[in-house]
């Protein structure tokens, strides 16, 4: 994974394919600036299982982090 400093986007591998925003059906590039790390319980071998989600904007990041309350809702004060 390499960082494209001109755009702040993350590239996956030597082919230069960009990682897309993790929000629903958004097809914009995910940025390191809007990253969420989720630490799930350890796998059967005892290794921690961490997943990184990248988003194109703070709004999509907030949609995702608040999605467990009601799909697509933003917290009060961000609407």
Beta strands, then each sheet from edge to edge (+ up, - down):
strand 1: 2-4
strand 2: 9-12
strand 3: 17-18
strand 4: 31-40
strand 5: 49-55
sheet 1: 1+ 2- 3+
sheet 2: 4+ 5-
end
